Amino acid sequence: MKGLVKSMERNIRMEDISDGNLYGNNDMVKADTGNCQGCSACCRGMGKSIILDPFDIYHLTIHLHKSMEELLNSYIELNVVDKIVLPNLKMAGKEEACSFLNEEGRCSIHEFRPGMCRLFPLGRFYENDAFRYFLQIHECKKQNLSKVKVKKWIGVQNIKEYEAFINQWHYFQKDLQKRINESTEETFIKKVSMYVLQNFYLKPYEEDRDFYEQFEERLQEASDWLLK
């Protein structure tokens, strides 16, 4: 398999980073780390790369009983990604460890960990308004990974709805990036970035309502305002 992994403005050759295959959520893939056996290498030194999507923030605020603003005080931070302000997990201390890593080197939010953490060592290959999964062969420090079904490894309920959300969010950002790149007005770029941050992250999600339903409403509102 040849091709490019395209994430916003970054291009990576698939043959350099993967096993050469693309996977669906029902496929088996050598991604199971066997509970990591004490390794937490992928939870350290990640800089600002663990970007959080709206579903991640929904889960963190609901399970930790904290607002987005409270999370910003300790666990996450904001960073400009291709001119859009987005939240990411905060690395802290001399070892630059994830702020959710406990003293034993284990994830304290494993049951509701962010999507990028669930995915690793898999990645997503976007093409033709859809995506499939690929195995990153150089990233995980653990040797001799076991085979596991993709959807079991990701471990979210309603995998089809989750994947539909991931796809919509990716292509919305892609369309948004195109609009931003076409604009020469700094005030417009700032206005768009702040709108996304407020509408999809800072505005609380209702715990007793389906997340995907709420996201669809916000996405439609944003699309009407930003992309037309």
C-alpha positions as a Markdown table, in Angstrom:
| # | Residue | x | y | z |
|---|---|---|---|---|
| 1 | Met | 0.0 | 0.0 | 0.0 |
| 2 | Lys | 1.3 | 3.4 | -0.9 |
| 3 | Gly | -0.1 | 6.8 | 0.0 |
| 4 | Leu | 0.0 | 9.7 | 2.4 |
| 5 | Val | -1.4 | 10.1 | 5.8 |
| 6 | Lys | -2.9 | 13.6 | 5.7 |
| 7 | Ser | -3.6 | 15.4 | 8.9 |
| 8 | Met | -4.4 | 19.0 | 8.3 |
| 9 | Glu | -1.2 | 20.3 | 6.6 |
| 10 | Arg | 1.1 | 17.3 | 7.5 |
| 11 | Asn | 1.9 | 14.6 | 5.0 |
| 12 | Ile | 3.5 | 11.3 | 6.0 |
| 13 | Arg | 4.3 | 8.4 | 3.7 |
| 14 | Met | 2.4 | 5.3 | 4.7 |
| 15 | Glu | 5.1 | 2.9 | 3.7 |
| 16 | Asp | 7.5 | 4.6 | 6.1 |
| 17 | Ile | 5.3 | 4.2 | 9.2 |
| 18 | Ser | 2.8 | 1.3 | 8.7 |
| 19 | Asp | 2.7 | -2.5 | 8.1 |
| 20 | Gly | 1.3 | -1.7 | 4.7 |
| 21 | Asn | -2.3 | -2.6 | 5.5 |
| 22 | Leu | -5.6 | -0.7 | 6.1 |
| 23 | Tyr | -8.1 | -2.1 | 8.6 |
| 24 | Gly | -11.8 | -1.8 | 9.3 |
| 25 | Asn | -13.2 | -1.9 | 12.9 |
| 26 | Asn | -14.0 | -5.7 | 12.5 |
| 27 | Asp | -10.5 | -6.6 | 11.4 |
| 28 | Met | -7.8 | -8.2 | 13.5 |
| 29 | Val | -4.6 | -6.2 | 14.0 |
| 30 | Lys | -1.4 | -6.7 | 16.0 |
| 31 | Ala | -2.1 | -3.8 | 18.4 |
| 32 | Asp | -2.7 | -5.4 | 21.8 |
| 33 | Thr | 0.0 | -4.3 | 24.3 |
| 34 | Gly | -1.1 | -6.8 | 26.9 |
| 35 | Asn | -2.0 | -4.1 | 29.4 |
| 36 | Cys | 1.4 | -2.4 | 28.7 |
| 37 | Gln | 3.0 | -4.4 | 31.6 |
| 38 | Gly | 4.2 | -1.3 | 33.4 |
| 39 | Cys | 5.3 | 0.6 | 30.4 |
| 40 | Ser | 4.1 | 4.2 | 30.0 |
| 41 | Ala | 6.5 | 5.5 | 27.3 |
| 42 | Cys | 3.6 | 6.7 | 25.2 |
| 43 | Cys | 2.3 | 8.8 | 28.1 |
| 44 | Arg | 5.6 | 10.8 | 28.4 |
| 45 | Gly | 7.3 | 13.4 | 26.3 |
| 46 | Met | 4.4 | 13.8 | 23.9 |
| 47 | Gly | 4.6 | 17.6 | 23.9 |
| 48 | Lys | 1.3 | 19.1 | 22.6 |
| 49 | Ser | 0.5 | 16.3 | 20.3 |
| 50 | Ile | -2.3 | 14.6 | 22.1 |
| 51 | Ile | -5.1 | 16.9 | 20.8 |
| 52 | Leu | -8.5 | 16.5 | 22.3 |
| 53 | Asp | -11.7 | 16.4 | 20.3 |
| 54 | Pro | -15.2 | 17.3 | 21.6 |
| 55 | Phe | -16.0 | 13.7 | 22.6 |
| 56 | Asp | -12.9 | 13.6 | 24.8 |
| 57 | Ile | -13.9 | 16.8 | 26.6 |
| 58 | Tyr | -17.5 | 15.5 | 27.0 |
| 59 | His | -16.1 | 12.4 | 28.7 |
| 60 | Leu | -13.6 | 14.2 | 30.9 |
| 61 | Thr | -16.1 | 16.8 | 32.1 |
| 62 | Ile | -18.8 | 14.2 | 32.8 |
| 63 | His | -16.6 | 11.6 | 34.6 |
| 64 | Leu | -14.4 | 14.0 | 36.5 |
| 65 | His | -17.3 | 16.3 | 37.3 |
| 66 | Lys | -15.2 | 19.3 | 36.2 |
| 67 | Ser | -15.8 | 22.1 | 33.7 |
| 68 | Met | -13.6 | 22.7 | 30.8 |
| 69 | Glu | -12.3 | 25.8 | 32.6 |
| 70 | Glu | -11.3 | 23.6 | 35.6 |
| 71 | Leu | -9.6 | 21.1 | 33.4 |
| 72 | Leu | -7.5 | 23.9 | 31.9 |
| 73 | Asn | -6.2 | 24.7 | 35.4 |
| 74 | Ser | -4.5 | 21.3 | 35.8 |
| 75 | Tyr | -4.8 | 18.7 | 33.1 |
| 76 | Ile | -5.1 | 20.2 | 29.7 |
| 77 | Glu | -3.9 | 23.3 | 27.9 |
| 78 | Leu | -4.7 | 25.3 | 24.7 |
| 79 | Asn | -2.5 | 25.4 | 21.7 |
| 80 | Val | -2.7 | 26.8 | 18.2 |
| 81 | Val | -3.0 | 24.0 | 15.6 |
| 82 | Asp | -2.9 | 25.3 | 12.0 |
| 83 | Lys | -4.4 | 28.6 | 13.2 |
| 84 | Ile | -7.2 | 27.0 | 15.2 |
| 85 | Val | -7.1 | 27.0 | 19.0 |
| 86 | Leu | -7.5 | 23.4 | 20.3 |
| 87 | Pro | -7.0 | 21.7 | 23.7 |
| 88 | Asn | -4.3 | 19.0 | 24.3 |
| 89 | Leu | -3.2 | 16.9 | 27.2 |
| 90 | Lys | -0.7 | 18.7 | 29.4 |
| 91 | Met | 2.7 | 17.1 | 29.9 |
| 92 | Ala | 4.2 | 18.0 | 33.3 |
| 93 | Gly | 7.4 | 17.6 | 35.4 |
| 94 | Lys | 10.9 | 16.7 | 34.5 |
| 95 | Glu | 9.8 | 13.5 | 32.7 |
| 96 | Glu | 7.1 | 15.5 | 30.8 |
| 97 | Ala | 4.5 | 13.0 | 31.9 |
| 98 | Cys | 0.8 | 13.2 | 31.1 |
| 99 | Ser | -1.0 | 15.0 | 33.9 |
| 100 | Phe | -3.4 | 12.0 | 34.3 |
| 101 | Leu | -0.5 | 9.5 | 34.9 |
| 102 | Asn | -0.4 | 8.4 | 38.5 |
| 103 | Glu | 2.6 | 7.7 | 40.7 |
| 104 | Glu | 2.7 | 4.0 | 39.6 |
| 105 | Gly | 2.9 | 5.2 | 36.0 |
| 106 | Arg | -0.7 | 4.1 | 35.2 |
| 107 | Cys | -3.4 | 6.0 | 33.5 |
| 108 | Ser | -5.9 | 7.4 | 36.1 |
| 109 | Ile | -8.6 | 7.9 | 33.6 |
| 110 | His | -8.2 | 4.7 | 31.6 |
| 111 | Glu | -11.9 | 3.9 | 31.3 |
| 112 | Phe | -12.6 | 7.3 | 29.7 |
| 113 | Arg | -9.2 | 8.1 | 28.2 |
| 114 | Pro | -9.1 | 10.4 | 25.1 |
| 115 | Gly | -9.5 | 8.9 | 21.6 |
| 116 | Met | -5.9 | 9.3 | 20.6 |
| 117 | Cys | -4.8 | 7.3 | 23.6 |
| 118 | Arg | -7.4 | 4.6 | 22.8 |
| 119 | Leu | -6.2 | 4.5 | 19.2 |
| 120 | Phe | -2.5 | 4.0 | 19.8 |
| 121 | Pro | -0.6 | 2.3 | 18.3 |
| 122 | Leu | -3.1 | 2.6 | 15.5 |
| 123 | Gly | -3.6 | 5.6 | 13.3 |
| 124 | Arg | -6.3 | 6.8 | 10.9 |
| 125 | Phe | -5.9 | 7.1 | 7.1 |
| 126 | Tyr | -8.4 | 9.6 | 5.7 |
| 127 | Glu | -9.4 | 9.3 | 2.0 |
| 128 | Asn | -12.6 | 9.9 | -0.1 |
| 129 | Asp | -14.6 | 11.4 | 2.9 |
| 130 | Ala | -14.0 | 8.4 | 5.0 |
| 131 | Phe | -11.2 | 6.7 | 7.0 |
| 132 | Arg | -9.6 | 3.4 | 7.8 |
| 133 | Tyr | -7.1 | 2.3 | 10.4 |
| 134 | Phe | -3.4 | 1.5 | 10.0 |
| 135 | Leu | -0.8 | 0.1 | 12.4 |
| 136 | Gln | 2.1 | 2.4 | 13.4 |
| 137 | Ile | 5.1 | 0.0 | 13.4 |
| 138 | His | 7.7 | 2.3 | 15.0 |
| 139 | Glu | 5.8 | 4.0 | 17.8 |
| 140 | Cys | 5.0 | 1.4 | 20.6 |
| 141 | Lys | 8.0 | 0.4 | 22.7 |
| 142 | Lys | 6.5 | -3.0 | 23.6 |
| 143 | Gln | 7.6 | -6.0 | 21.6 |
| 144 | Asn | 5.5 | -8.8 | 20.2 |
| 145 | Leu | 2.1 | -7.2 | 20.2 |
| 146 | Ser | -0.9 | -9.6 | 20.1 |
| 147 | Lys | -3.8 | -9.6 | 17.6 |
| 148 | Val | -7.0 | -7.9 | 18.6 |
| 149 | Lys | -10.1 | -6.8 | 16.8 |
| 150 | Val | -9.9 | -3.1 | 16.1 |
| 151 | Lys | -13.2 | -2.1 | 17.6 |
| 152 | Lys | -12.4 | -4.1 | 20.8 |
| 153 | Trp | -9.0 | -2.3 | 21.1 |
| 154 | Ile | -10.6 | 1.1 | 20.7 |
| 155 | Gly | -13.2 | 0.1 | 23.3 |
| 156 | Val | -16.0 | 2.6 | 22.8 |
| 157 | Gln | -19.7 | 1.9 | 22.8 |
| 158 | Asn | -21.6 | 2.4 | 19.6 |
| 159 | Ile | -18.5 | 2.2 | 17.4 |
| 160 | Lys | -20.4 | 3.2 | 14.2 |
| 161 | Glu | -21.7 | 6.5 | 15.8 |
| 162 | Tyr | -18.3 | 7.2 | 17.2 |
| 163 | Glu | -16.6 | 6.7 | 13.8 |
| 164 | Ala | -19.2 | 8.9 | 12.2 |
| 165 | Phe | -18.4 | 11.6 | 14.7 |
| 166 | Ile | -14.6 | 11.2 | 14.1 |
| 167 | Asn | -15.1 | 11.5 | 10.4 |
| 168 | Gln | -17.4 | 14.5 | 10.6 |
| 169 | Trp | -15.0 | 16.3 | 13.0 |
| 170 | His | -12.0 | 15.7 | 10.8 |
| 171 | Tyr | -13.6 | 16.9 | 7.6 |
| 172 | Phe | -15.2 | 19.9 | 9.3 |
| 173 | Gln | -11.7 | 20.9 | 10.5 |
| 174 | Lys | -10.4 | 20.4 | 7.0 |
| 175 | Asp | -13.1 | 22.6 | 5.4 |
| 176 | Leu | -12.5 | 25.1 | 8.2 |
| 177 | Gln | -8.8 | 25.2 | 7.5 |
| 178 | Lys | -9.5 | 25.8 | 3.8 |
| 179 | Arg | -11.6 | 28.8 | 4.7 |
| 180 | Ile | -9.0 | 30.2 | 7.0 |
| 181 | Asn | -6.2 | 29.8 | 4.4 |
| 182 | Glu | -8.3 | 31.6 | 1.9 |
| 183 | Ser | -8.8 | 34.6 | 4.2 |
| 184 | Thr | -6.3 | 37.4 | 4.7 |
| 185 | Glu | -8.2 | 39.0 | 7.6 |
| 186 | Glu | -6.7 | 38.3 | 11.0 |
| 187 | Thr | -9.9 | 39.3 | 12.7 |
| 188 | Phe | -11.8 | 36.7 | 10.8 |
| 189 | Ile | -9.3 | 33.9 | 11.7 |
| 190 | Lys | -9.4 | 34.8 | 15.4 |
| 191 | Lys | -13.2 | 35.0 | 15.3 |
| 192 | Val | -13.4 | 31.5 | 13.7 |
| 193 | Ser | -10.9 | 30.0 | 16.1 |
| 194 | Met | -12.7 | 31.4 | 19.2 |
| 195 | Tyr | -16.1 | 30.3 | 17.9 |
| 196 | Val | -14.8 | 26.7 | 17.5 |
| 197 | Leu | -13.3 | 26.7 | 21.0 |
| 198 | Gln | -16.5 | 28.2 | 22.6 |
| 199 | Asn | -19.0 | 26.1 | 20.6 |
| 200 | Phe | -17.4 | 22.7 | 20.8 |
| 201 | Tyr | -15.4 | 22.8 | 24.0 |
| 202 | Leu | -16.2 | 25.5 | 26.5 |
| 203 | Lys | -20.0 | 25.3 | 26.1 |
| 204 | Pro | -21.0 | 22.5 | 28.5 |
| 205 | Tyr | -22.5 | 19.3 | 27.2 |
| 206 | Glu | -25.6 | 18.0 | 28.9 |
| 207 | Glu | -25.0 | 14.8 | 30.8 |
| 208 | Asp | -28.5 | 13.4 | 30.3 |
| 209 | Arg | -28.5 | 13.9 | 26.5 |
| 210 | Asp | -26.8 | 11.8 | 23.9 |
| 211 | Phe | -23.5 | 13.4 | 23.0 |
| 212 | Tyr | -23.7 | 12.7 | 19.3 |
| 213 | Glu | -27.1 | 14.4 | 19.1 |
| 214 | Gln | -25.6 | 17.5 | 20.8 |
| 215 | Phe | -22.6 | 17.4 | 18.5 |
| 216 | Glu | -24.7 | 17.2 | 15.4 |
| 217 | Glu | -26.6 | 20.3 | 16.5 |
| 218 | Arg | -23.5 | 22.3 | 17.2 |
| 219 | Leu | -21.9 | 21.1 | 13.9 |
| 220 | Gln | -24.9 | 22.2 | 11.9 |
| 221 | Glu | -24.9 | 25.6 | 13.6 |
| 222 | Ala | -21.2 | 26.0 | 13.0 |
| 223 | Ser | -21.4 | 24.9 | 9.4 |
| 224 | Asp | -24.2 | 27.3 | 8.7 |
| 225 | Trp | -22.2 | 30.2 | 10.3 |
| 226 | Leu | -18.6 | 29.3 | 9.2 |
| 227 | Leu | -18.7 | 27.3 | 6.0 |
| 228 | Lys | -21.4 | 28.8 | 3.8 |
